[in-house]
Amino acid sequence: MDTLDRILGEWERERPDLDVSALAVIGRLSRYADLVQARLDAVFAEHGLQSWEFDVLSALRRAGSPYELTPGELDRALLITSGTTTHRVQRLESRGFVTRRRDEDDRRVVRVRLTDAGRAAHEVAHEAHAENETRILSGLSEGEREELLSGLTALGRVLGDTVETERA
């Protein structure tokens, strides 16, 4: 029995007329997302990063050489608003992890580029992050991991999570 089982039992007792069976899945997704995030954040903190900093550095690193994106491309890569992107880029720039420069062909366009210091910070943190993710899932058998992935992928499909949705 876990926390959600207890909560479901309480709802069954208090509101037997209400179907709360979806809470068994949705509640666990929410609770486990928080538990996983806490474990991810702990490793990022060991490397002097917050999760959002790691996310921005990762988006730039994934872009490939020269490891730069426009703020709009960062918005889409991180699924955040332009105001949030501006704030995050400013914070990372103050740490020396990114620079901003005007595009040579179109001076109206700004490009955010990963610096050598940002890339070095990301590389070390990324290795630890990958090990941490593996550790988080290590208690699951290969079959359980495949079932979990299949179920989560199906849920994403039902929720409309596609590359086209991401672009919109």
Rosetta silent file (secondary structure, phi, psi, omega in degrees, C-alpha in Angstrom):
SEQUENCE: MDTLDRILGEWERERPDLDVSALAVIGRLSRYADLVQARLDAVFAEHGLQSWEFDVLSALRRAGSPYELTPGELDRALLITSGTTTHRVQRLESRGFVTRRRDEDDRRVVRVRLTDAGRAAHEVAHEAHAENETRILSGLSEGEREELLSGLTALGRVLGDTVETERA
SCORE:     score description
SCORE:     0.000 S_00000001
   1 L     0.000  135.057  176.867    0.000    0.000    0.000 S_00000001
   2 L  -121.521 -175.698 -176.730    1.284    3.464   -0.871 S_00000001
   3 H   -56.795  -42.884 -178.373    0.074    7.033   -0.351 S_00000001
   4 H   -68.295  -35.989  175.120   -2.250    6.918   -3.354 S_00000001
   5 H   -59.521  -43.260  179.115   -3.821    3.656   -2.203 S_00000001
   6 H   -61.852  -46.569 -179.574   -4.568    5.329    1.128 S_00000001
   7 H   -62.756  -43.004  178.386   -6.068    8.391   -0.578 S_00000001
   8 H   -61.334  -41.160  177.217   -8.168    6.230   -2.905 S_00000001
   9 H   -61.790  -39.694  178.432   -9.467    4.291    0.109 S_00000001
  10 H   -65.293  -41.147  177.453  -10.430    7.527    1.820 S_00000001
  11 H   -67.534  -36.882  177.910  -12.337    8.709   -1.256 S_00000001
  12 H   -61.756  -39.589  179.493  -14.042    5.322   -1.549 S_00000001
  13 H   -70.436  -43.877 -173.366  -15.179    5.685    2.056 S_00000001
  14 H   -84.528  -33.245 -177.683  -16.233    9.348    1.760 S_00000001
  15 L  -137.608   66.233 -178.462  -17.569    9.447   -1.801 S_00000001
  16 L   -62.623  -16.629  179.127  -18.412    5.914   -2.970 S_00000001
  17 L   -78.872  -12.903 -173.540  -20.626    7.488   -5.654 S_00000001
  18 L  -104.582  128.251  178.040  -17.651    9.176   -7.337 S_00000001
  19 L   -82.342  105.300  178.820  -15.355    7.298   -9.730 S_00000001
  20 L  -110.391   21.832 -176.472  -11.854    8.362   -8.685 S_00000001
  21 L   -61.976  -29.969  179.101  -10.096    5.396  -10.285 S_00000001
  22 L   -64.774  -24.796  178.240   -8.141    7.682  -12.642 S_00000001
  23 H   -60.680  -27.777  178.255   -6.475    9.156   -9.554 S_00000001
  24 H   -58.757  -35.427  179.109   -4.597    5.869   -9.207 S_00000001
  25 H   -91.732  -53.942 -175.163   -2.683    6.794  -12.378 S_00000001
  26 H   -61.997  -43.720  178.965   -2.801   10.603  -12.458 S_00000001
  27 H   -61.799  -41.748  178.732   -1.953   10.956   -8.775 S_00000001
  28 H   -67.603  -41.425  177.111    1.000    8.617   -9.107 S_00000001
  29 H   -56.448  -46.700 -179.142    2.268   10.419  -12.210 S_00000001
  30 H   -64.951  -48.224 -178.973    2.186   13.703  -10.329 S_00000001
  31 H   -63.403  -44.963 -177.175    3.729   12.318   -7.131 S_00000001
  32 H   -70.404  -32.230  175.395    6.440   10.382   -8.932 S_00000001
  33 H   -60.607  -41.962  177.918    7.284   13.357  -11.145 S_00000001
  34 H   -64.967  -42.365 -179.619    7.988   15.319   -7.960 S_00000001
  35 H   -65.490  -41.671  177.974   10.062   12.479   -6.495 S_00000001
  36 H   -65.494  -45.055 -178.326   12.090   12.083   -9.692 S_00000001
  37 H   -59.773  -39.121  178.420   12.601   15.855   -9.985 S_00000001
  38 H   -61.380  -39.051  178.375   13.972   16.005   -6.436 S_00000001
  39 H   -71.406  -35.783  176.254   16.542   13.348   -7.330 S_00000001
  40 H   -66.845  -45.986 -178.811   17.464   15.124  -10.553 S_00000001
  41 H   -59.545  -36.682 -179.494   17.773   18.464   -8.772 S_00000001
  42 H   -61.371  -41.230  179.755   20.130   16.952   -6.173 S_00000001
  43 H   -71.511  -40.553  177.234   22.600   15.904   -8.878 S_00000001
  44 H   -60.256  -42.740 -179.695   22.342   19.242  -10.682 S_00000001
  45 H   -61.148  -37.066  177.319   23.032   21.024   -7.371 S_00000001
  46 H   -59.671  -23.747 -178.820   26.167   18.916   -6.892 S_00000001
  47 L  -107.319   15.954  175.706   27.372   20.481  -10.136 S_00000001
  48 L    70.748   24.669 -178.485   26.345   24.024   -9.236 S_00000001
  49 L  -123.712  154.669  167.175   23.344   24.040  -11.566 S_00000001
  50 L   -99.133  160.918 -176.058   19.612   24.336  -11.302 S_00000001
  51 H   -59.843  -38.876 -179.573   17.468   22.099  -13.486 S_00000001
  52 H   -66.049  -34.550  177.828   16.407   24.983  -15.747 S_00000001
  53 H   -65.306  -44.618  177.915   20.058   25.927  -16.281 S_00000001
  54 H   -59.886  -41.362 -179.477   20.858   22.369  -17.258 S_00000001
  55 H   -61.361  -44.549  179.778   17.873   22.371  -19.640 S_00000001
  56 H   -65.779  -46.789  178.600   19.041   25.528  -21.451 S_00000001
  57 H   -59.818  -39.321  178.895   22.629   24.289  -21.678 S_00000001
  58 H   -64.145  -42.839  179.389   21.321   20.939  -22.986 S_00000001
  59 H   -60.908  -42.282  178.811   19.207   22.596  -25.671 S_00000001
  60 H   -67.951  -40.188 -179.814   22.232   24.548  -26.879 S_00000001
  61 H   -65.952  -40.301  179.217   24.486   21.481  -26.756 S_00000001
  62 H   -65.976  -23.254 -178.426   21.940   19.385  -28.694 S_00000001
  63 L   -66.431  -17.637 -178.605   21.864   22.051  -31.402 S_00000001
  64 L    81.426  166.932 -177.291   25.332   20.944  -32.489 S_00000001
  65 L   -58.136  131.323   14.145   28.308   23.081  -33.358 S_00000001
  66 L   -93.024   23.192  174.796   28.485   26.065  -32.956 S_00000001
  67 L    60.274   55.555  179.418   25.999   25.321  -30.109 S_00000001
  68 E  -143.141  152.537  177.808   23.728   28.281  -30.611 S_00000001
  69 E  -144.756  159.282  171.038   20.044   29.021  -31.050 S_00000001
  70 L   -78.613  161.098  175.953   17.891   32.103  -31.332 S_00000001
  71 H   -56.506  -37.468  177.798   15.760   32.933  -28.285 S_00000001
  72 H   -63.598  -39.866  176.890   12.683   31.793  -30.244 S_00000001
  73 H   -66.148  -36.132  175.502   14.308   28.444  -30.961 S_00000001
  74 H   -65.647  -41.779  176.815   15.116   28.131  -27.247 S_00000001
  75 H   -52.163  -49.967 -176.611   11.467   28.927  -26.404 S_00000001
  76 H   -69.974  -38.251 -179.425   10.331   26.053  -28.591 S_00000001
  77 H   -66.934  -31.421 -175.467   13.055   23.653  -27.462 S_00000001
  78 H  -105.741   -4.384 -179.168   12.235   24.252  -23.794 S_00000001
  79 L    56.689   47.618  178.944    8.477   24.847  -24.123 S_00000001
  80 L  -129.730  170.507 -178.408    8.708   28.151  -22.269 S_00000001
  81 L   -84.173  163.140 -178.278    7.719   31.749  -22.958 S_00000001
  82 H   -63.675  -36.079  178.187    9.984   34.392  -24.446 S_00000001
  83 H   -63.776  -40.014  177.830   10.059   36.354  -21.164 S_00000001
  84 H   -65.646  -42.514  179.337   11.230   33.273  -19.316 S_00000001
  85 H   -60.612  -45.847 -179.677   13.870   32.616  -21.967 S_00000001
  86 H   -57.601  -47.220  179.639   15.185   36.174  -21.720 S_00000001
  87 H   -61.427  -44.897 -178.173   15.535   35.913  -17.939 S_00000001
  88 H   -65.815  -42.506  179.635   17.236   32.525  -18.140 S_00000001
  89 H   -63.530  -41.950  178.156   19.664   33.603  -20.830 S_00000001
  90 H   -59.695  -43.613 -179.755   20.587   36.704  -18.808 S_00000001
  91 H   -64.326  -43.342  179.713   21.290   34.558  -15.735 S_00000001
  92 H   -69.253  -33.474  177.152   23.413   32.092  -17.709 S_00000001
  93 H   -65.399  -40.141  179.532   25.243   34.943  -19.412 S_00000001
  94 H   -65.757  -23.576  176.961   26.114   36.424  -16.008 S_00000001
  95 L   -88.155   -5.722 -179.754   27.626   33.054  -15.075 S_00000001
  96 L    81.291   16.151 -177.756   29.691   33.001  -18.275 S_00000001
  97 L   -90.317  -21.881  177.740   27.879   29.940  -19.662 S_00000001
  98 E  -141.042  160.406  170.908   26.370   31.645  -22.723 S_00000001
  99 E  -127.726  157.531  173.577   26.904   34.716  -24.833 S_00000001
 100 E  -116.446  139.343  177.893   24.483   36.700  -26.950 S_00000001
 101 E  -147.217  156.416  176.876   25.452   38.128  -30.296 S_00000001
 102 E   -77.780  141.761  176.522   23.773   39.678  -33.309 S_00000001
 103 L   -65.389  137.193 -177.197   23.379   37.503  -36.387 S_00000001
 104 L   -68.362  -31.227 -178.378   25.880   38.493  -39.058 S_00000001
 105 L   -88.345  -28.680 -178.312   23.323   38.247  -41.878 S_00000001
 106 L  -139.227   99.693 -174.209   20.366   39.817  -40.058 S_00000001
 107 L   -62.741  -14.776  177.670   21.283   42.258  -37.271 S_00000001
 108 L   -74.980  -20.150 -175.405   17.725   42.056  -35.901 S_00000001
 109 L   -93.616  132.441  176.042   18.304   38.433  -34.890 S_00000001
 110 E  -102.754  141.708  176.619   20.082   37.569  -31.649 S_00000001
 111 E  -118.794  135.941  177.162   21.882   34.269  -31.234 S_00000001
 112 E  -103.639  123.835 -175.715   22.561   32.614  -27.885 S_00000001
 113 E  -121.238  137.584  174.952   25.768   30.586  -27.921 S_00000001
 114 E   -69.444  129.262  177.231   27.150   28.100  -25.431 S_00000001
 115 L   -85.352  170.146  175.709   30.578   29.217  -24.174 S_00000001
 116 H   -59.292  -39.826  178.735   33.471   26.871  -23.498 S_00000001
 117 H   -65.454  -40.751  177.958   32.747   27.256  -19.764 S_00000001
 118 H   -65.399  -40.710  179.046   29.068   26.443  -20.330 S_00000001
 119 H   -66.234  -42.003  179.242   29.926   23.436  -22.432 S_00000001
 120 H   -63.674  -44.007  178.461   32.400   22.151  -19.836 S_00000001
 121 H   -61.603  -42.002 -179.588   29.853   22.604  -17.027 S_00000001
 122 H   -66.144  -43.972 -175.996   27.231   20.818  -19.088 S_00000001
 123 H   -58.806  -46.279 -179.602   29.463   17.901  -20.080 S_00000001
 124 H   -66.381  -46.459 -179.837   30.335   17.014  -16.485 S_00000001
 125 H   -65.045  -36.002 -177.983   26.768   17.490  -15.244 S_00000001
 126 H   -65.557  -39.571  177.079   25.344   15.552  -18.196 S_00000001
 127 H   -62.033  -45.846  179.418   27.425   12.481  -17.395 S_00000001
 128 H   -65.659  -37.491  179.510   26.283   12.574  -13.771 S_00000001
 129 H   -64.132  -45.794  179.338   22.689   13.205  -14.884 S_00000001
 130 H   -61.911  -41.870  177.006   22.666   10.190  -17.220 S_00000001
 131 H   -63.195  -40.047  179.554   24.068    7.999  -14.429 S_00000001
 132 H   -64.218  -44.536  178.424   21.426    9.367  -12.051 S_00000001
 133 H   -61.214  -41.267  177.432   18.578    8.610  -14.453 S_00000001
 134 H   -62.478  -42.382  179.324   19.893    5.069  -14.855 S_00000001
 135 H   -62.924  -41.478 -179.923   20.112    4.743  -11.072 S_00000001
 136 H   -58.947  -39.102 -177.767   16.532    5.987  -10.646 S_00000001
 137 H   -92.158   -0.191 -172.617   15.262    3.238  -12.962 S_00000001
 138 L   -62.952  -23.333  179.399   17.659    0.543  -11.754 S_00000001
 139 L   -79.235   -4.687  178.893   15.060   -1.130   -9.536 S_00000001
 140 L   -97.531  142.039  173.766   12.900   -1.953  -12.555 S_00000001
 141 L   -72.329  166.375  178.357   13.437   -5.019  -14.680 S_00000001
 142 H   -59.284  -40.635  178.515   13.948   -4.529  -18.408 S_00000001
 143 H   -63.771  -40.736  178.044   10.387   -5.745  -18.981 S_00000001
 144 H   -65.276  -39.783  177.743    8.998   -3.287  -16.439 S_00000001
 145 H   -63.880  -41.901  178.993   10.904   -0.438  -18.071 S_00000001
 146 H   -64.495  -41.553  178.273    9.527   -1.417  -21.483 S_00000001
 147 H   -63.899  -44.067  179.364    5.972   -1.610  -20.096 S_00000001
 148 H   -61.671  -47.000  179.351    6.339    1.759  -18.381 S_00000001
 149 H   -61.115  -42.830  179.647    7.712    3.362  -21.538 S_00000001
 150 H   -62.205  -44.896  179.417    4.931    1.840  -23.620 S_00000001
 151 H   -65.106  -43.038  179.273    2.263    3.112  -21.236 S_00000001
 152 H   -66.771  -38.258  177.475    3.757    6.587  -21.014 S_00000001
 153 H   -63.557  -42.108  177.832    4.121    6.763  -24.800 S_00000001
 154 H   -63.298  -42.555  178.002    0.469    5.774  -25.193 S_00000001
 155 H   -62.019  -42.781  177.227   -0.571    8.441  -22.674 S_00000001
 156 H   -59.112  -40.624  178.380    1.459   11.032  -24.572 S_00000001
 157 H   -63.262  -45.400  179.960   -0.296   10.041  -27.787 S_00000001
 158 H   -62.504  -36.232  179.726   -3.722   10.364  -26.129 S_00000001
 159 H   -79.454   -6.804  177.601   -2.740   13.779  -24.761 S_00000001
 160 L    83.339   24.580 -179.580   -1.630   14.890  -28.242 S_00000001
 161 L   -83.009   98.339  179.347    2.076   15.201  -27.444 S_00000001
 162 L  -132.746  169.714  176.328    3.687   15.229  -30.861 S_00000001
 163 H   -60.711  -37.784  179.547    6.428   17.182  -32.572 S_00000001
 164 H   -64.960  -39.427  177.546    3.695   19.143  -34.352 S_00000001
 165 H   -64.008  -40.958  179.949    2.061   19.989  -30.981 S_00000001
 166 H   -60.803  -42.005 -178.733    5.466   21.081  -29.661 S_00000001
 167 H   -67.615  -33.953  179.939    5.960   23.436  -32.598 S_00000001
 168 L   -69.826    0.000    0.000    2.520   24.990  -32.091 S_00000001
